[in-house]
Amino acid sequence: MKHWRTLVMIILILPLSGCVAVSLIAAGVSALGGVAVDKAAYVMAKEKVSLPIAMPLALAVVQTSLKKLNFKLNLLEPTPEGGYNIIFGNKALNGKIILLKETDTLTTYAVGVHTNQGLTRHESIETAVTNMVAEQSKIIKRNTRFNFRSFNSIRQQPNPTAPRVGWFRNGSALPVELSGIPGWLKIKMLSGKKAFLKGTIADHLPNPHLKRK
């Protein structure tokens, strides 16, 4: 099976008002720099910041902070240690945030940002994101939680009942390949593990829009 390493579309089938719609949910793969979401390609910021908040609140803080800076949170991967690997970005930049659970009430994070080509690191933007997260952690309501409304599951195996190993946002750019199994795409997570998401690939890109079947 040929693997797609060029700019493609992911199409997700979603039920809408009793009918089935095909919605373009992601445009762009690993060809965005080739190393855009490769764990080894990121030079993480040397500065790690610790916040006196629990992980569920820290996750909500990151989501809020990225939104305020006009970044999209694209992928969320939980870690065995109780933390998260996060991919975010926009048309020009790719970013990664690592959330580490130190204790039940202490979370450490670090931010890395590069161009979509993966060649240029943007330390000033890393600092801006780092500072925004710290600021929001002080003012956000303590009962705020991550909003999963626009996210879909990533599965350990190409089966809708397989264990969930992460979430991706509708409309996000992700590194996907054909899996060889109809209706499923393969993705390399930040941890390096292979996983699967429901969708199909189109080999063209002009003007994403809602399609119906």
MIPAPA-473455 format. One line per 10 residues: number of its first residue (from 1); their letters; for each residue x, y, z of N, C-alpha, C. Coordinates in Angstrom, 1 decimal. Example, Ala and Ser with C-alpha at 12.3 -4.5 7.8 and 13.67 -1.06 7.14 Angstrom:
BEGIN
1 = AS = 13.2,-5.7,7.8,12.3,-4.5,7.8,13.2,-3.3,7.8 ~ 12.8,-2.2,7.1,13.7,-1.1,7.1,12.9,0.0,7.9
***
This chain:
BEGIN
1 = MKHWRTLVMI = 0.8,-1.2,0.0,0.0,0.0,0.0,0.9,1.2,0.0 ~ 0.6,2.2,-0.9,1.4,3.4,-1.0,1.0,4.3,0.2 ~ 2.0,4.9,0.8,1.8,5.8,1.9,1.9,7.2,1.4 ~ 1.0,8.0,1.8,0.9,9.4,1.4,1.8,10.3,2.3 ~ 2.8,10.9,1.7,3.6,11.8,2.4,3.6,13.2,1.8 ~ 2.5,13.5,1.2,2.3,14.9,0.6,1.0,15.4,1.2 ~ 0.8,16.7,0.8,-0.4,17.4,1.4,-1.7,16.7,1.0 ~ -2.5,16.4,1.9,-3.7,15.6,1.6,-4.9,16.2,2.4 ~ -6.0,15.6,2.2,-7.2,15.9,3.0,-7.6,14.6,3.8 ~ -8.0,14.8,5.0,-8.7,13.8,5.7,-10.2,14.1,5.7
11 = ILILPLSGCV = -11.0,13.1,5.5,-12.4,13.3,5.4,-13.1,12.4,6.5 ~ -13.9,13.0,7.3,-14.5,12.2,8.4,-16.0,12.2,8.1 ~ -16.6,11.0,8.3,-18.1,10.9,8.2,-18.7,11.2,9.5 ~ -19.6,12.1,9.5,-20.3,12.6,10.7,-21.8,12.6,10.4 ~ -22.6,12.1,11.4,-24.0,12.2,11.3,-24.5,13.6,11.6 ~ -25.4,14.1,10.7,-25.9,15.4,10.9,-27.4,15.4,10.7 ~ -28.2,15.6,11.8,-29.7,15.7,11.7,-30.3,14.5,10.9 ~ -29.9,13.3,11.3,-30.5,12.1,10.7,-29.9,11.7,9.3 ~ -29.0,12.5,8.8,-28.3,12.2,7.5,-26.8,12.0,7.8 ~ -26.1,11.6,6.7,-24.7,11.4,6.9,-24.0,12.5,6.1
21 = AVSLIAAGVS = -23.0,13.2,6.7,-22.3,14.2,6.0,-20.8,13.8,6.0 ~ -20.1,14.2,5.0,-18.7,14.0,4.9,-18.0,15.4,5.1 ~ -17.3,15.6,6.2,-16.8,16.9,6.5,-15.3,16.8,6.5 ~ -14.6,17.8,5.8,-13.2,17.8,5.7,-12.7,18.3,7.1 ~ -11.9,17.4,7.7,-11.5,17.7,9.1,-10.1,18.0,9.3 ~ -9.2,17.7,8.3,-7.8,18.0,8.4,-7.2,18.1,7.1 ~ -6.4,19.1,6.9,-5.7,19.4,5.7,-4.2,19.6,6.0 ~ -3.4,18.6,5.6,-2.0,18.8,5.8,-1.4,17.6,6.7 ~ -0.3,17.1,6.2,0.3,15.9,6.9,1.7,16.2,7.2 ~ 2.5,15.1,7.4,3.9,15.2,7.7,4.7,16.0,6.7
31 = ALGGVAVDKA = 4.1,16.1,5.5,4.8,16.9,4.5,4.9,18.4,4.8 ~ 4.2,18.8,5.9,4.4,20.2,6.4,5.7,20.2,7.1 ~ 6.8,20.3,6.3,8.1,20.3,6.9,8.7,18.9,7.0 ~ 7.9,17.9,6.8,8.3,16.5,6.9,8.6,16.1,8.3 ~ 8.9,17.0,9.2,9.2,16.7,10.6,8.3,17.5,11.6 ~ 7.2,18.0,11.1,6.4,18.9,11.9,6.0,18.4,13.2 ~ 5.7,17.1,13.3,5.2,16.5,14.5,6.1,15.3,14.9 ~ 7.3,15.3,14.4,8.2,14.2,14.8,8.8,14.6,16.1 ~ 8.7,13.8,17.1,9.2,14.1,18.4,10.7,14.5,18.4 ~ 11.5,13.9,17.6,12.9,14.2,17.6,13.2,15.6,16.9
41 = AYVMAKEKVS = 12.2,16.1,16.2,12.5,17.3,15.4,12.3,18.6,16.3 ~ 11.7,18.4,17.5,11.5,19.5,18.3,12.6,19.7,19.3 ~ 13.1,21.0,19.3,14.1,21.4,20.4,13.2,22.1,21.4 ~ 12.9,21.4,22.5,12.0,22.0,23.5,12.7,23.1,24.2 ~ 11.9,24.1,24.6,12.4,25.2,25.4,13.2,24.7,26.6 ~ 14.3,25.3,26.9,15.1,24.8,28.0,14.3,25.1,29.3 ~ 13.5,26.2,29.3,12.8,26.6,30.5,11.6,25.7,30.7 ~ 11.5,25.1,31.8,10.3,24.3,32.2,9.7,25.1,33.3 ~ 8.4,25.2,33.3,7.7,26.0,34.3,6.7,25.1,35.1 ~ 6.7,25.3,36.4,5.8,24.5,37.2,4.7,25.4,37.8
51 = LPIAMPLALA = 3.5,24.8,37.8,2.3,25.6,38.3,1.7,24.8,39.4 ~ 1.2,25.5,40.4,0.5,24.8,41.5,-0.9,24.5,41.2 ~ -1.2,23.7,40.1,-2.5,23.4,39.8,-2.5,21.9,39.3 ~ -3.7,21.3,39.4,-3.8,19.9,39.0,-3.9,19.7,37.5 ~ -3.6,18.5,37.0,-3.5,18.3,35.6,-4.8,18.7,34.8 ~ -6.0,18.3,35.3,-7.2,18.6,34.6,-7.4,20.1,34.4 ~ -7.0,20.9,35.4,-7.1,22.4,35.2,-6.0,22.9,34.3 ~ -4.8,22.3,34.4,-3.7,22.7,33.5,-4.0,22.5,32.1 ~ -4.7,21.4,31.8,-5.1,21.1,30.4,-6.1,22.1,29.9 ~ -7.0,22.6,30.7,-7.9,23.6,30.3,-7.2,24.9,30.1
61 = VVQTSLKKLN = -6.2,25.2,31.0,-5.5,26.4,30.9,-4.7,26.5,29.6 ~ -4.1,25.4,29.1,-3.4,25.4,27.9,-4.4,25.6,26.7 ~ -5.5,25.0,26.7,-6.5,25.2,25.7,-7.0,26.6,25.6 ~ -7.2,27.2,26.7,-7.6,28.6,26.8,-6.5,29.6,26.3 ~ -5.3,29.3,26.7,-4.2,30.1,26.3,-3.9,30.1,24.8 ~ -3.9,28.9,24.2,-3.7,28.8,22.8,-4.8,29.5,22.0 ~ -6.0,29.4,22.5,-7.1,30.1,21.8,-6.9,31.6,21.8 ~ -6.4,32.2,22.9,-6.2,33.6,23.1,-5.1,34.1,22.2 ~ -4.1,33.2,21.8,-3.0,33.5,21.0,-3.3,33.1,19.5 ~ -4.5,32.8,19.2,-4.9,32.4,17.9,-4.2,31.2,17.3
71 = FKLNLLEPTP = -3.9,30.2,18.2,-3.4,28.9,17.8,-4.5,27.9,18.0 ~ -4.4,26.8,17.2,-5.4,25.7,17.2,-4.7,24.5,18.0 ~ -5.4,24.0,18.9,-4.9,22.8,19.6,-5.4,21.6,18.7 ~ -4.4,20.9,18.1,-4.8,19.9,17.1,-4.8,18.5,17.6 ~ -4.0,18.1,18.5,-3.9,16.7,19.0,-3.5,16.7,20.4 ~ -4.1,15.7,21.1,-3.9,15.5,22.6,-3.6,14.1,22.8 ~ -2.5,13.8,23.4,-2.1,12.4,23.7,-1.8,12.2,25.2 ~ -2.6,11.5,25.9,-2.3,11.2,27.3,-1.0,10.3,27.4 ~ -0.3,10.5,28.5,0.9,9.7,28.8,0.7,8.8,30.0 ~ 1.4,7.7,30.0,1.2,6.8,31.2,1.5,7.4,32.5
81 = EGGYNIIFGN = 2.2,8.5,32.6,2.5,9.1,33.8,1.5,10.1,34.3 ~ 0.4,10.2,33.5,-0.7,11.1,33.9,-0.6,12.5,33.3 ~ 0.4,12.7,32.3,0.5,14.0,31.6,-0.1,14.0,30.2 ~ 0.3,14.9,29.4,-0.2,15.0,28.0,0.9,15.5,27.1 ~ 0.9,15.0,25.9,1.6,15.6,24.8,0.6,16.3,23.9 ~ 0.9,17.5,23.5,0.0,18.4,22.8,0.6,18.9,21.5 ~ -0.1,18.9,20.4,0.3,19.5,19.2,-0.6,20.7,18.9 ~ 0.0,21.8,18.6,-0.8,23.0,18.2,-0.2,23.7,17.0 ~ -0.9,24.7,16.5,-0.2,25.4,15.4,-1.2,26.3,14.6 ~ -0.7,26.9,13.5,-1.5,27.6,12.6,-0.9,27.4,11.2
91 = KALNGKIILL = -1.2,28.3,10.2,-0.7,28.1,8.9,0.8,28.2,8.7 ~ 1.4,28.9,9.7,2.9,29.1,9.5,3.7,28.4,10.6 ~ 3.1,28.0,11.7,3.9,27.5,12.8,3.3,26.2,13.3 ~ 4.2,25.4,13.8,3.9,24.1,14.5,4.4,24.2,15.9 ~ 3.6,23.8,16.9,4.1,23.8,18.3,3.8,22.5,19.0 ~ 4.5,22.3,20.1,4.3,21.2,20.9,4.4,21.6,22.4 ~ 3.5,21.1,23.2,3.6,21.4,24.6,3.6,20.0,25.4 ~ 4.5,19.9,26.3,4.5,18.7,27.2,4.0,19.1,28.5 ~ 3.0,18.4,29.0,2.5,18.6,30.4,2.9,17.4,31.2 ~ 3.6,17.7,32.3,4.1,16.6,33.2,3.4,16.7,34.6
101 = KETDTLTTYA = 2.9,15.6,35.0,2.3,15.5,36.3,3.3,15.3,37.4 ~ 3.6,16.3,38.2,4.6,16.1,39.3,3.9,15.5,40.5 ~ 2.8,16.1,40.9,2.0,15.6,42.0,0.5,15.9,41.6 ~ -0.4,15.6,42.5,-1.8,15.8,42.2,-2.1,17.3,42.1 ~ -1.2,18.1,42.7,-1.5,19.6,42.6,-0.4,20.4,42.0 ~ 0.5,19.7,41.3,1.7,20.4,40.7,1.9,19.9,39.3 ~ 1.9,20.8,38.3,2.0,20.4,36.9,3.2,21.2,36.3 ~ 4.1,20.6,35.6,5.2,21.2,34.9,4.9,21.2,33.4 ~ 5.3,22.2,32.7,5.1,22.3,31.2,6.3,22.9,30.5 ~ 6.4,22.6,29.2,7.5,23.1,28.4,6.9,23.3,27.0
111 = VGVHTNQGLT = 7.4,24.3,26.3,6.8,24.7,25.0,7.9,24.7,23.9 ~ 7.6,24.1,22.7,8.5,24.2,21.6,7.7,24.7,20.4 ~ 8.3,25.6,19.6,7.6,26.2,18.4,8.6,26.2,17.2 ~ 8.2,25.8,16.1,9.0,25.8,14.8,8.1,26.3,13.7 ~ 8.7,26.7,12.6,8.0,26.9,11.4,7.5,25.6,10.9 ~ 6.5,25.6,9.9,5.9,24.4,9.4,7.0,23.6,8.7 ~ 8.1,24.2,8.2,9.1,23.4,7.6,10.1,22.8,8.6 ~ 9.9,23.1,9.9,10.6,22.5,10.9,12.1,22.9,11.0 ~ 12.4,24.0,10.3,13.8,24.4,10.3,14.2,25.6,11.2 ~ 13.2,26.4,11.6,13.5,27.6,12.4,12.7,27.5,13.7
121 = RHESIETAVT = 13.4,27.6,14.8,12.8,27.6,16.1,12.4,29.1,16.4 ~ 11.3,29.3,17.1,10.8,30.6,17.4,10.8,30.7,19.0 ~ 11.9,31.1,19.5,12.0,31.2,21.0,11.1,32.3,21.6 ~ 10.9,33.4,20.9,10.1,34.4,21.4,8.6,34.0,21.5 ~ 8.2,33.2,20.5,6.8,32.7,20.5,6.7,31.6,21.6 ~ 7.7,30.8,21.8,7.7,29.9,22.9,7.5,30.6,24.2 ~ 8.2,31.7,24.4,8.1,32.5,25.6,6.7,33.1,25.8 ~ 6.1,33.6,24.6,4.8,34.1,24.7,3.8,33.1,25.1 ~ 3.9,31.9,24.6,2.9,30.8,25.0,3.2,30.4,26.4 ~ 4.4,30.3,26.8,4.7,30.0,28.2,4.2,31.0,29.2
131 = NMVAEQSKII = 4.3,32.3,28.8,3.8,33.3,29.7,2.3,33.3,29.8 ~ 1.7,33.1,28.6,0.2,33.1,28.6,-0.4,32.0,29.4 ~ 0.2,30.8,29.4,-0.2,29.7,30.2,-0.1,30.1,31.7 ~ 1.0,30.7,32.0,1.2,31.1,33.4,0.2,32.1,33.9 ~ -0.1,33.1,33.0,-1.1,34.1,33.3,-2.5,33.5,33.5 ~ -2.9,32.7,32.5,-4.2,32.1,32.6,-4.4,31.2,33.8 ~ -3.3,30.6,34.2,-3.4,29.7,35.4,-3.8,30.4,36.7 ~ -3.6,31.7,36.7,-3.9,32.5,37.9,-5.3,33.1,37.9 ~ -5.9,33.2,36.7,-7.2,33.8,36.6,-8.4,32.9,36.2 ~ -8.0,31.7,35.7,-9.1,30.9,35.2,-9.9,30.3,36.3
141 = KRNTRFNFRS = -11.2,30.1,36.1,-12.0,29.5,37.1,-11.5,28.1,37.5 ~ -11.5,27.8,38.7,-10.9,26.5,39.2,-11.7,25.3,38.7 ~ -12.9,25.5,38.3,-13.7,24.3,37.9,-13.7,24.2,36.3 ~ -12.9,25.0,35.6,-12.8,24.9,34.2,-12.2,23.6,33.8 ~ -12.7,23.0,32.7,-12.1,21.7,32.2,-12.0,21.8,30.7 ~ -11.1,21.0,30.2,-10.9,20.9,28.7,-12.2,20.6,28.0 ~ -12.4,21.3,26.9,-13.6,21.2,26.1,-13.3,20.2,24.9 ~ -13.9,19.0,25.0,-13.6,18.0,23.9,-14.7,18.0,22.8 ~ -15.5,19.1,22.8,-16.6,19.1,21.9,-16.2,18.9,20.4 ~ -15.2,19.5,20.0,-14.8,19.5,18.6,-13.7,18.5,18.3
151 = FNSIRQQPNP = -13.5,17.5,19.2,-12.5,16.5,19.1,-13.0,15.1,18.8 ~ -12.3,14.3,18.1,-12.6,12.9,17.8,-11.5,12.0,18.3 ~ -11.9,10.8,18.5,-11.0,9.8,19.1,-9.9,9.3,18.2 ~ -8.7,9.0,18.7,-7.7,8.3,18.1,-7.6,6.9,18.8 ~ -7.6,5.8,18.0,-7.7,4.5,18.6,-6.3,3.7,18.4 ~ -6.2,2.8,19.4,-5.0,2.0,19.4,-4.9,1.1,18.2 ~ -6.1,0.6,17.8,-6.2,-0.3,16.6,-7.3,0.3,15.7 ~ -7.3,-0.1,14.4,-8.4,0.4,13.5,-9.7,-0.3,13.8 ~ -10.3,0.0,15.0,-11.5,-0.5,15.4,-12.2,0.5,16.3 ~ -13.4,0.9,16.1,-14.1,1.9,16.9,-14.2,1.5,18.4
161 = TAPRVGWFRN = -14.1,0.2,18.7,-14.1,-0.2,20.1,-12.8,-0.4,20.7 ~ -11.7,-0.1,20.0,-10.3,-0.3,20.5,-10.1,0.8,21.5 ~ -9.1,0.6,22.4,-8.8,1.7,23.4,-8.4,3.0,22.8 ~ -8.9,4.1,23.4,-8.6,5.4,22.9,-7.2,5.8,23.4 ~ -6.4,6.3,22.5,-5.1,6.7,22.9,-4.8,8.2,22.6 ~ -5.9,8.9,22.3,-5.7,10.4,22.1,-7.0,10.9,21.4 ~ -6.9,12.3,21.1,-8.0,13.0,20.5,-7.4,13.9,19.4 ~ -8.1,14.2,18.4,-7.7,15.2,17.4,-8.8,16.1,17.1 ~ -8.5,17.3,16.8,-9.5,18.4,16.5,-10.0,18.3,15.1 ~ -11.3,18.5,14.9,-11.8,18.6,13.5,-11.2,19.8,12.8
171 = GSALPVELSG = -10.6,19.5,11.6,-10.0,20.6,10.9,-8.6,20.8,11.1 ~ -7.9,19.9,11.8,-6.5,20.0,12.1,-5.6,19.4,11.1 ~ -4.4,19.9,11.1,-3.3,19.3,10.2,-2.6,18.2,11.0 ~ -2.5,17.0,10.4,-1.9,15.9,11.2,-1.1,15.0,10.2 ~ -0.1,14.3,10.8,0.7,13.4,9.9,0.1,12.1,9.8 ~ -0.6,11.8,8.7,-1.3,10.6,8.5,-0.8,9.8,7.3 ~ -1.1,8.5,7.3,-0.8,7.6,6.2,-2.0,6.7,5.9 ~ -2.0,6.2,4.8,-3.0,5.1,4.5,-2.7,3.9,5.4 ~ -3.7,3.3,6.0,-3.4,2.2,6.9,-3.5,0.8,6.2 ~ -4.1,0.8,5.0,-4.4,-0.4,4.3,-5.7,-1.0,4.7
181 = IPGWLKIKML = -6.4,-0.4,5.7,-7.7,-0.8,6.1,-8.7,0.2,5.7 ~ -9.7,-0.1,4.9,-10.7,0.9,4.4,-11.3,1.7,5.5 ~ -11.3,3.0,5.3,-11.9,3.9,6.3,-11.1,4.3,7.5 ~ -9.8,3.8,7.5,-8.9,4.1,8.7,-7.6,4.7,8.2 ~ -7.1,5.7,8.9,-5.8,6.2,8.6,-4.9,6.0,9.8 ~ -3.6,5.9,9.5,-2.6,5.6,10.5,-1.9,7.0,10.8 ~ -1.6,7.2,12.1,-0.9,8.4,12.5,0.2,8.0,13.5 ~ 1.3,8.8,13.4,2.4,8.6,14.4,2.2,9.6,15.5 ~ 2.0,9.2,16.7,1.8,10.0,17.9,3.1,10.7,18.3 ~ 3.0,11.7,19.1,4.2,12.3,19.6,5.1,11.4,20.4
191 = SGKKAFLKGT = 4.5,10.4,21.0,5.2,9.4,21.8,6.0,8.4,20.9 ~ 5.7,8.5,19.6,6.3,7.6,18.7,5.5,6.4,18.3 ~ 4.4,6.2,19.1,3.5,5.1,18.8,2.6,5.3,17.6 ~ 2.3,4.2,16.9,1.4,4.3,15.8,-0.1,4.1,16.4 ~ -1.0,4.9,15.8,-2.4,4.8,16.2,-3.2,5.0,14.9 ~ -4.6,5.0,15.1,-5.5,5.0,14.0,-6.6,6.0,14.2 ~ -7.1,6.6,13.2,-8.2,7.5,13.2,-9.1,7.2,12.1 ~ -10.4,7.4,12.3,-11.4,7.1,11.3,-11.4,8.2,10.2 ~ -11.3,7.8,8.9,-11.3,8.8,7.9,-10.8,8.3,6.6 ~ -10.8,9.1,5.5,-10.3,8.7,4.2,-9.5,9.9,3.7
201 = IADHLPNPHL = -8.6,9.6,2.7,-7.7,10.6,2.1,-8.2,11.0,0.7 ~ -8.2,12.3,0.4,-8.3,12.7,-1.0,-7.0,13.3,-1.4 ~ -6.7,13.1,-2.7,-5.3,13.5,-3.2,-5.4,14.9,-3.8 ~ -6.3,15.7,-3.4,-6.4,17.1,-3.8,-6.7,18.0,-2.7 ~ -6.5,19.3,-2.8,-6.7,20.2,-1.7,-7.5,21.4,-1.9 ~ -8.0,21.8,-3.1,-8.6,23.1,-3.3,-9.9,23.3,-2.4 ~ -9.8,24.4,-1.7,-11.0,25.0,-1.0,-11.8,23.9,-0.2 ~ -11.4,23.6,1.0,-12.2,22.6,1.8,-13.6,23.1,2.0 ~ -14.6,22.2,1.8,-16.0,22.6,2.1,-16.8,21.4,2.5 ~ -17.9,21.6,3.0,-18.8,20.5,3.4,-19.3,19.7,2.2
211 = KRK = -19.1,18.4,2.3,-19.7,17.5,1.2,-20.7,16.6,1.9 ~ -21.7,16.3,1.1,-22.7,15.3,1.6,-22.8,14.1,0.8 ~ -23.1,13.0,1.4,-23.3,11.7,0.7,-24.8,11.4,0.8
***
